[in-house]
Amino acid sequence: MENLSVAIVGGTGNLGGALALRLGAPGVRIIIGSRDAEKAKKAVETLKPTLRAGEMVGMTNQDSIRGADYVVIAVPYEGHAQMVQDIKGQVAGKIIIDTVVPLNKGKPFVPPAGSALQEAQQILGDEAPVVGALHNISAVDLADVDSPLGDVLVCGDKSDAKEKVMEIIRRIGARAFDGGPGSNAYVIEGLTGVIISLNRKYKSKHGSIRIVGIGEEPGH
Ligand SMILES: NC(=O)c1ccc[n+]([C@@H]2O[C@H](COP(=O)([O-])OP(=O)(O)OC[C@H]3O[C@@H](n4cnc5c(N)ncnc54)[C@H](OP(=O)(O)O)[C@@H]3O)[C@@H](O)[C@H]2O)c1
């Protein structure tokens, strides 16, 4: 993981910052992206005292993706399609990890493409594989790098890209399962709406999912 470079577009937000801390712990190089380079640098200053290991820098979204092996999309759904359009043409050879859940005032909906993942893949075409992951994990749990995580369903149409993403997920402390093709993404994305309802109902910030009945350590 020490040689791995991950750009997080929208990395100044809740999920991006929390994921940066998790990925940093096993030594990943993190590039925090923002629409505003100064905001990215400030986010890095805030995160660095909590960063256990690894290296972290901040810059514009456009600059962040340049040296990265993986690009995590961590913006609200409203900015999703535009963000993917903005990175198109610069992500050949990289793997896109899409965490975005289409939500309207906390309620999930199915976008015209079928899911956020399919929207991104339609925009990028064959340029880069889009892998959906981390939708059902809370930023609060990710940020506390020693806290246990729920299971992560990873979906997408390229098996080799999914395997690589699942390996990263395992290294940050979660069990990762192959959740099937990109056409499954709307279910996994939408499940976050259920988890939001559960968190509200039961006054929690830690709702997540657990897969049972198909082995303790898939892929191992
Ligand atoms: N929070 C969670 O626990 C969680 C868990 C699973 C999945 N997710 C998903 O992860 C994504 C990010 O969630 P979040 O809670 O981190 O969101 P957030 O804090 O509201 O936003 C993340 C960042 O996105 C950028 N941004 C905001 N609006 C934008 C727009 N219209 N266009 C481009 N960039 C924009 C902002 O960065 P700059 O102003 O610096 O550009 C912001 O700091 C969402 O799609 C969410 O569904 C979140």
The ligand as an SDF file (V2000), in Angstrom:
LIG
                    3D

 48 52  0  0  0  0  0  0  0  0999 V2000
  -20.8090   11.0740    4.7160 N   0  0  0  0  0  0  0  0  0  0  0  0
  -20.9490    9.7590    4.7390 C   0  0  0  0  0  0  0  0  0  0  0  0
  -20.9670    9.1540    5.8240 O   0  0  0  0  0  0  0  0  0  0  0  0
  -21.0560    8.9850    3.4520 C   0  0  0  0  0  0  0  0  0  0  0  0
  -21.0550    7.5820    3.4990 C   0  0  0  0  0  0  0  0  0  0  0  0
  -21.1370    6.8650    2.3030 C   0  0  0  0  0  0  0  0  0  0  0  0
  -21.2190    7.5450    1.0900 C   0  0  0  0  0  0  0  0  0  0  0  0
  -21.2240    8.9050    1.0820 N   0  0  0  0  0  0  0  0  0  0  0  0
  -21.3080    9.6040   -0.2130 C   0  0  0  0  0  0  0  0  0  0  0  0
  -20.1050   10.3190   -0.3780 O   0  0  0  0  0  0  0  0  0  0  0  0
  -20.3550   11.5440   -1.0670 C   0  0  0  0  0  0  0  0  0  0  0  0
  -19.7650   12.6750   -0.2420 C   0  0  0  0  0  0  0  0  0  0  0  0
  -20.4460   12.7510    0.9890 O   0  0  0  0  0  0  0  0  0  0  0  0
  -20.0450   13.8440    2.0670 P   0  0  0  0  0  0  0  0  0  0  0  0
  -20.8940   13.6260    3.2340 O   0  0  0  0  0  0  0  0  0  0  0  0
  -18.5480   13.8550    2.2370 O   0  0  0  0  0  0  0  0  0  0  0  0
  -20.4880   15.1710    1.2990 O   0  0  0  0  0  0  0  0  0  0  0  0
  -20.1380   16.6800    1.5780 P   0  0  0  0  0  0  0  0  0  0  0  0
  -19.2840   16.7990    2.7900 O   0  0  0  0  0  0  0  0  0  0  0  0
  -21.4270   17.4410    1.5570 O   0  0  0  0  0  0  0  0  0  0  0  0
  -19.3620   17.1090    0.2570 O   0  0  0  0  0  0  0  0  0  0  0  0
  -18.0800   16.6220   -0.0810 C   0  0  0  0  0  0  0  0  0  0  0  0
  -17.3290   17.6510   -0.8930 C   0  0  0  0  0  0  0  0  0  0  0  0
  -17.8650   17.7220   -2.1970 O   0  0  0  0  0  0  0  0  0  0  0  0
  -17.6050   19.0090   -2.7570 C   0  0  0  0  0  0  0  0  0  0  0  0
  -18.8380   19.4780   -3.3800 N   0  0  0  0  0  0  0  0  0  0  0  0
  -19.9890   19.8610   -2.7790 C   0  0  0  0  0  0  0  0  0  0  0  0
  -20.9350   20.1660   -3.7010 N   0  0  0  0  0  0  0  0  0  0  0  0
  -20.3440   19.9760   -4.9030 C   0  0  0  0  0  0  0  0  0  0  0  0
  -20.7870   20.1350   -6.2520 C   0  0  0  0  0  0  0  0  0  0  0  0
  -22.0340   20.5320   -6.5510 N   0  0  0  0  0  0  0  0  0  0  0  0
  -19.9070   19.8610   -7.2430 N   0  0  0  0  0  0  0  0  0  0  0  0
  -18.6500   19.4520   -6.9670 C   0  0  0  0  0  0  0  0  0  0  0  0
  -18.1720   19.2900   -5.7150 N   0  0  0  0  0  0  0  0  0  0  0  0
  -19.0150   19.5450   -4.7010 C   0  0  0  0  0  0  0  0  0  0  0  0
  -17.1770   19.9040   -1.5950 C   0  0  0  0  0  0  0  0  0  0  0  0
  -15.7710   20.1050   -1.7390 O   0  0  0  0  0  0  0  0  0  0  0  0
  -15.1080   21.4840   -2.2610 P   0  0  0  0  0  0  0  0  0  0  0  0
  -16.0470   22.6100   -1.8650 O   0  0  0  0  0  0  0  0  0  0  0  0
  -13.8340   21.4930   -1.5000 O   0  0  0  0  0  0  0  0  0  0  0  0
  -14.9480   21.3180   -3.7160 O   0  0  0  0  0  0  0  0  0  0  0  0
  -17.4470   19.0800   -0.3600 C   0  0  0  0  0  0  0  0  0  0  0  0
  -16.5240   19.2930    0.6770 O   0  0  0  0  0  0  0  0  0  0  0  0
  -21.8560   11.6590   -1.2380 C   0  0  0  0  0  0  0  0  0  0  0  0
  -22.2420   11.3640   -2.5440 O   0  0  0  0  0  0  0  0  0  0  0  0
  -22.4110   10.6400   -0.2650 C   0  0  0  0  0  0  0  0  0  0  0  0
  -23.6130   10.0690   -0.7380 O   0  0  0  0  0  0  0  0  0  0  0  0
  -21.1400    9.6320    2.2230 C   0  0  0  0  0  0  0  0  0  0  0  0
  1  2  1  0
  2  3  2  0
  2  4  1  0
  4  5  1  0
  4 48  2  0
  5  6  2  0
  6  7  1  0
  7  8  2  0
  8  9  1  0
  8 48  1  0
  9 10  1  0
  9 46  1  0
 10 11  1  0
 11 12  1  0
 11 44  1  0
 12 13  1  0
 13 14  1  0
 14 15  2  0
 14 16  1  0
 14 17  1  0
 17 18  1  0
 18 19  2  0
 18 20  1  0
 18 21  1  0
 21 22  1  0
 22 23  1  0
 23 24  1  0
 23 42  1  0
 24 25  1  0
 25 26  1  0
 25 36  1  0
 26 27  1  0
 26 35  1  0
 27 28  2  0
 28 29  1  0
 29 30  1  0
 29 35  2  0
 30 31  1  0
 30 32  2  0
 32 33  1  0
 33 34  2  0
 34 35  1  0
 36 37  1  0
 36 42  1  0
 37 38  1  0
 38 39  2  0
 38 40  1  0
 38 41  1  0
 42 43  1  0
 44 45  1  0
 44 46  1  0
 46 47  1  0
M  CHG  2   8   1  16  -1
M  END
$$$$
